[in-house]
Amino acid sequence: MQRFVVGTGRCGSTLLSRMLAECRGVASLCEFFNGLDFARRFAPEPISGAAFAELISSEQPMVSAVLRRGYRVEEITYPFANESDRPGPRGRYVREDALPWILVALLPRLSDAPDDLFEALQAFARTLPEAPPRDHYLALFDWLARETGQRVWIERSGSSIDYADELIRLYPEARFLHLHREGPEVALSMREHHAYRLPISLIYDAPLADGRRVSELPPLDFEAEARADDTLSLVLAARPSAEHFGRYWSDQIQRGRPSLDALPPERLLEVSFEALLEDPKPWLREIASFFALDSQAEGDGWVERAASLIRETPPARLPGLETEESRLLIEACSPGTRLLAGEGAGIASALR
């Protein structure tokens, strides 16, 4: 069975991935598709194993630019070395390097020696026969599960609802868990997250602190040396109005819902992040049943271990906004909010 978790950015799916990783026999694969080259990742044409190894090992320029400017991105779990002790006792890369995408978050969550696993993964990928990327992905995921001593895999990437239609098309028998969270809280979380602040500011031409729009700045150069006055640094240092992030969340929901709606009930599970936090154990049991993990989850205390990862409910950010900014944010989120609230019994149950 092919298993995927999809959702918008900042919907709580990183926590869900950590929960799934507590289930013995499950390889929880984090942040795989979202950093691959958009033009090539779902192309139908067959590619060689060498080309596939290059595709999955390239850097994500936007993430590299954020790191190069000293910003922290919490999903990045790679153990960077210090320049003075390269390769050092930690990783072989420093923050200023072009970090291969699958080393950003995926491999460090699977192994304490991610660089060694990366080398083995590259070697495996290069042995694959010519085939479409969709087939290579399945072969790679199966290999990662075996290599890490697991029996099944579940892939989850932030903002994957943007390409849920592609996953559904490529994997017509796969099961999909859609995790969703209240739009205004997602938007306010995105605003504090620099790997989201940068692309959202670019997409919606958000104003900077001095009133200029992103479109009025010099062209972006992801390879440029970081300076306080370069375009990327200026955008990252800005804090655009929350409504831009609400609009992005709503646009993501509107892009992804039609394909999810077309799935038969046995292939889609809707889960509210708020409901998962409030009463995790019943939802974890339902997730185990949906993903056919009962044999892995039963009797080993998985539900209790996974539920214990919830330390506290994140504080709500929306009440802290000024009245007008709050109004604009809620209005920007309203198309996506209405779409979620209007879904059938599955959504209504998830939002109980």
C-alpha positions as CSV (number, residue, x, y, z in Angstrom):
1,M,0.0,0.0,0.0
2,Q,1.2,3.5,-0.9
3,R,0.5,6.0,1.9
4,F,0.7,9.8,1.8
5,V,-0.1,12.7,4.2
6,V,-1.0,15.9,2.5
7,G,-1.8,19.4,3.8
8,T,-1.0,23.0,3.6
9,G,2.2,24.5,5.0
10,R,2.3,24.8,8.8
11,C,-0.8,22.6,9.3
12,G,0.8,20.5,12.0
13,S,2.0,17.7,9.7
14,T,5.6,17.7,11.1
15,L,4.1,16.6,14.5
16,L,2.1,13.9,12.7
17,S,5.2,12.6,11.0
18,R,6.9,12.4,14.3
19,M,3.9,10.5,15.7
20,L,4.0,8.0,12.8
21,A,7.7,7.5,13.3
22,E,7.0,6.2,16.7
23,C,5.1,3.3,15.2
24,R,7.4,0.3,14.9
25,G,7.8,-0.9,11.3
26,V,7.0,2.5,9.8
27,A,9.5,4.6,7.9
28,S,8.2,8.1,8.3
29,L,9.5,10.0,5.2
30,C,9.5,13.8,5.7
31,E,9.8,16.6,3.3
32,F,10.6,14.7,0.1
33,F,8.7,16.0,-2.8
34,N,8.4,19.6,-1.9
35,G,12.0,20.4,-2.4
36,L,12.5,18.7,-5.8
37,D,12.6,20.6,-9.0
38,F,9.0,21.5,-9.8
39,A,9.5,21.1,-13.6
40,R,11.0,17.6,-13.3
41,R,9.6,15.9,-10.3
42,F,6.4,14.6,-11.9
43,A,7.5,14.5,-15.5
44,P,6.2,11.4,-17.3
45,E,9.3,10.8,-19.4
46,P,11.6,7.9,-18.3
47,I,14.9,8.9,-16.8
48,S,18.1,7.0,-15.9
49,G,19.1,6.1,-12.4
50,A,21.9,8.6,-12.7
51,A,19.5,11.4,-13.6
52,F,17.2,10.4,-10.8
53,A,20.1,10.5,-8.3
54,E,20.9,14.0,-9.5
55,L,17.2,15.1,-9.2
56,I,16.8,14.0,-5.6
57,S,20.3,15.2,-4.5
58,S,20.2,18.7,-5.8
59,E,19.8,21.7,-3.5
60,Q,16.6,23.7,-3.0
61,P,17.9,27.2,-3.9
62,M,15.3,29.1,-1.8
63,V,16.1,27.1,1.4
64,S,19.8,27.5,0.8
65,A,19.3,31.3,0.4
66,V,17.4,31.4,3.7
67,L,20.1,29.4,5.6
68,R,22.9,31.4,4.0
69,R,21.4,34.5,5.6
70,G,21.4,33.0,9.1
71,Y,17.7,32.3,9.5
72,R,16.6,29.1,11.3
73,V,14.1,26.8,9.7
74,E,12.8,24.4,12.3
75,E,12.1,21.5,9.9
76,I,15.8,21.4,8.9
77,T,17.3,18.7,11.1
78,Y,20.6,18.2,9.3
79,P,23.5,18.4,11.9
80,F,25.6,21.1,10.3
81,A,29.4,21.1,10.9
82,N,31.3,24.2,11.9
83,E,33.5,25.7,9.2
84,S,36.5,25.2,11.4
85,D,36.0,21.4,11.9
86,R,34.7,20.4,8.5
87,P,33.8,17.6,7.9
88,G,33.8,17.3,11.7
89,P,32.1,15.0,14.1
90,R,28.6,16.2,13.0
91,G,27.7,16.6,9.4
92,R,29.9,17.1,6.3
93,Y,28.1,20.3,5.3
94,V,28.1,23.8,6.8
95,R,25.2,26.2,6.7
96,E,26.7,28.1,3.8
97,D,26.9,25.0,1.6
98,A,24.5,23.9,-1.1
99,L,22.8,21.2,1.0
100,P,21.4,18.3,-1.0
101,W,17.6,18.4,-0.5
102,I,17.2,15.0,0.9
103,L,19.7,15.8,3.6
104,V,17.7,18.8,4.7
105,A,15.1,16.9,6.8
106,L,14.4,13.4,5.4
107,L,17.6,11.4,6.0
108,P,18.5,13.0,9.4
109,R,15.2,11.8,10.7
110,L,15.9,8.3,9.6
111,S,19.5,7.9,10.7
112,D,22.1,9.3,13.1
113,A,24.6,9.1,10.2
114,P,22.7,10.9,7.4
115,D,25.7,11.5,5.2
116,D,26.5,7.8,5.1
117,L,22.8,7.0,4.3
118,F,23.0,9.7,1.6
119,E,26.0,8.0,-0.1
120,A,24.2,4.6,0.1
121,L,21.0,6.1,-1.3
122,Q,22.9,7.8,-4.2
123,A,24.6,4.5,-5.0
124,F,21.2,2.7,-5.0
125,A,19.5,5.3,-7.1
126,R,22.2,5.1,-9.8
127,T,21.5,1.4,-10.2
128,L,17.9,1.9,-11.1
129,P,16.9,1.2,-14.7
130,E,15.4,3.8,-16.9
131,A,11.9,4.6,-15.8
132,P,9.5,7.5,-15.1
133,P,10.2,9.3,-11.8
134,R,7.0,7.9,-10.3
135,D,8.5,4.4,-10.4
136,H,11.8,5.5,-9.1
137,Y,10.1,7.1,-6.1
138,L,8.4,3.9,-5.1
139,A,11.7,2.0,-5.5
140,L,13.5,4.5,-3.4
141,F,10.9,4.6,-0.6
142,D,10.9,0.8,-0.4
143,W,14.7,0.8,-0.2
144,L,14.6,3.4,2.6
145,A,12.2,1.3,4.5
146,R,14.3,-1.8,4.2
147,E,17.6,0.1,4.8
148,T,16.2,1.5,8.1
149,G,14.7,-1.8,9.2
150,Q,11.1,-0.9,8.6
151,R,8.3,-2.6,6.7
152,V,6.2,0.2,5.3
153,W,6.7,3.9,4.5
154,I,4.5,7.0,4.8
155,E,5.5,10.1,2.9
156,R,4.6,13.6,4.2
157,S,5.8,17.0,2.9
158,G,4.8,20.5,3.8
159,S,2.5,22.2,1.3
160,S,1.8,18.9,-0.4
161,I,-1.8,19.9,-1.0
162,D,-0.4,22.0,-3.8
163,Y,0.4,18.9,-5.8
164,A,-2.1,16.4,-4.3
165,D,-3.6,16.1,-7.8
166,E,-0.3,14.9,-9.2
167,L,0.1,12.3,-6.5
168,I,-3.4,11.1,-6.9
169,R,-2.9,10.8,-10.7
170,L,0.4,9.0,-10.4
171,Y,-0.6,6.6,-7.6
172,P,-4.3,5.7,-8.3
173,E,-4.4,3.1,-5.5
174,A,-2.7,5.2,-2.8
175,R,-4.4,6.3,0.4
176,F,-4.2,9.9,1.5
177,L,-4.6,11.5,4.9
178,H,-5.5,15.2,4.6
179,L,-4.4,17.1,7.8
180,H,-5.9,20.6,8.0
181,R,-5.7,23.4,10.5
182,E,-7.7,26.6,11.0
183,G,-6.6,29.1,8.3
184,P,-5.8,32.2,10.4
185,E,-3.5,30.2,12.7
186,V,-1.7,28.6,9.7
187,A,-1.2,32.0,8.2
188,L,0.2,33.5,11.3
189,S,2.5,30.6,11.7
190,M,3.7,31.0,8.1
191,R,4.5,34.6,8.7
192,E,7.0,33.7,11.4
193,H,8.6,31.0,9.2
194,H,11.2,32.4,6.8
195,A,11.1,29.6,4.3
196,Y,7.4,30.5,3.8
197,R,7.8,34.3,4.2
198,L,10.1,34.5,1.2
199,P,8.0,32.7,-1.4
200,I,4.7,34.2,-0.2
201,S,6.2,37.7,-0.3
202,L,7.3,37.0,-3.9
203,I,4.0,35.4,-5.0
204,Y,1.8,38.3,-3.7
205,D,4.3,41.1,-4.3
206,A,4.1,42.1,-0.6
207,P,5.3,45.5,0.6
208,L,8.5,45.9,2.5
209,A,9.0,47.9,5.7
210,D,9.9,51.0,3.6
211,G,6.8,50.7,1.4
212,R,8.4,49.3,-1.7
213,R,7.0,46.2,-3.3
214,V,9.1,43.2,-4.0
215,S,8.6,43.8,-7.7
216,E,10.4,47.2,-7.4
217,L,13.6,45.6,-6.1
218,P,16.5,44.3,-8.2
219,P,16.0,40.8,-9.6
220,L,16.5,37.9,-7.2
221,D,19.9,36.1,-7.2
222,F,19.8,33.0,-5.1
223,E,23.6,32.5,-5.6
224,A,24.5,36.0,-4.5
225,E,26.5,36.6,-1.3
226,A,24.3,37.5,1.6
227,R,24.3,41.3,2.3
228,A,21.9,43.4,4.4
229,D,20.7,45.2,1.3
230,D,20.4,42.4,-1.3
231,T,16.9,41.6,-2.4
232,L,16.5,38.3,-0.6
233,S,17.7,39.8,2.7
234,L,15.3,42.7,2.4
235,V,12.4,40.4,1.7
236,L,13.3,38.0,4.6
237,A,13.7,40.9,7.0
238,A,10.2,42.3,6.2
239,R,7.1,41.2,8.0
240,P,4.2,41.5,5.6
241,S,0.6,41.8,6.7
242,A,-1.0,38.6,7.8
243,E,-3.6,38.8,5.0
244,H,-1.0,37.7,2.4
245,F,-0.4,34.5,4.3
246,G,-4.1,34.0,4.7
247,R,-4.6,34.4,1.0
248,Y,-1.9,31.8,0.4
249,W,-3.5,29.3,2.8
250,S,-6.9,29.8,1.1
251,D,-5.4,29.4,-2.3
252,Q,-3.7,26.1,-1.3
253,I,-7.0,24.7,0.0
254,Q,-8.7,25.7,-3.3
255,R,-6.0,24.1,-5.4
256,G,-6.1,20.8,-3.5
257,R,-9.7,20.2,-2.5
258,P,-11.1,19.2,-5.9
259,S,-8.7,16.3,-6.3
260,L,-9.3,15.1,-2.7
261,D,-13.0,15.4,-3.2
262,A,-12.8,13.0,-6.1
263,L,-11.3,10.2,-4.0
264,P,-13.5,7.4,-2.8
265,P,-14.0,7.4,1.0
266,E,-11.7,4.3,1.5
267,R,-8.8,6.3,0.1
268,L,-9.2,9.6,2.0
269,L,-9.1,10.4,5.7
270,E,-9.7,13.9,6.9
271,V,-8.1,14.9,10.2
272,S,-8.3,18.2,11.9
273,F,-5.1,19.3,13.7
274,E,-7.1,20.9,16.5
275,A,-9.0,17.7,17.0
276,L,-5.8,15.6,17.0
277,L,-4.3,17.8,19.7
278,E,-7.5,17.8,21.8
279,D,-8.1,14.1,21.8
280,P,-5.2,12.3,20.1
281,K,-5.7,8.6,21.0
282,P,-9.0,8.0,19.1
283,W,-7.6,9.8,16.0
284,L,-4.3,7.8,16.2
285,R,-6.3,4.6,16.2
286,E,-8.3,5.7,13.3
287,I,-5.1,6.7,11.4
288,A,-3.7,3.3,12.1
289,S,-6.8,1.6,10.8
290,F,-6.9,3.8,7.7
291,F,-3.2,3.2,6.8
292,A,-3.6,-0.6,7.7
293,L,-1.0,-0.2,10.5
294,D,-3.0,-2.2,13.0
295,S,-0.4,-5.0,13.1
296,Q,2.4,-2.6,13.8
297,A,0.5,-0.4,16.2
298,E,-1.3,-3.0,18.3
299,G,0.3,-4.1,21.6
300,D,3.5,-2.1,21.3
301,G,2.2,1.1,23.0
302,W,2.4,3.2,19.9
303,V,-0.8,5.2,20.6
304,E,0.5,6.2,24.0
305,R,4.0,7.1,22.8
306,A,2.7,9.1,19.9
307,A,0.1,10.9,22.1
308,S,2.9,11.8,24.5
309,L,4.6,13.9,21.9
310,I,1.9,16.5,22.4
311,R,3.4,18.6,25.1
312,E,1.0,21.5,25.0
313,T,-1.5,23.1,22.6
314,P,0.2,25.9,20.7
315,P,-1.1,29.3,21.8
316,A,-3.5,30.9,19.5
317,R,-2.0,33.9,17.6
318,L,-5.2,35.4,16.1
319,P,-6.5,37.0,19.4
320,G,-3.2,39.0,19.5
321,L,-3.8,40.9,16.3
322,E,-5.2,44.4,16.0
323,T,-8.9,44.4,15.0
324,E,-8.4,45.5,11.4
325,E,-5.5,43.1,10.7
326,S,-7.6,40.3,12.2
327,R,-10.6,41.2,10.0
328,L,-8.4,41.3,6.8
329,L,-6.8,38.0,7.7
330,I,-10.2,36.2,8.4
331,E,-11.5,37.7,5.1
332,A,-8.5,36.4,3.2
333,C,-9.0,32.9,4.7
334,S,-12.7,32.8,4.1
335,P,-12.7,31.0,0.7
336,G,-10.7,28.2,2.1
337,T,-12.6,28.2,5.4
338,R,-15.9,27.9,3.6
339,L,-14.6,25.1,1.3
340,L,-13.4,23.0,4.3
341,A,-16.6,23.7,6.3
342,G,-18.8,22.8,3.3
343,E,-17.3,19.3,2.7
344,G,-19.4,16.3,3.5
345,A,-19.5,13.9,6.5
346,G,-15.8,13.4,6.5
347,I,-15.0,17.0,7.1
348,A,-17.8,17.5,9.5
349,S,-16.6,14.6,11.5
350,A,-13.0,15.8,11.5
351,L,-14.1,19.2,12.7
352,R,-16.3,17.9,15.5
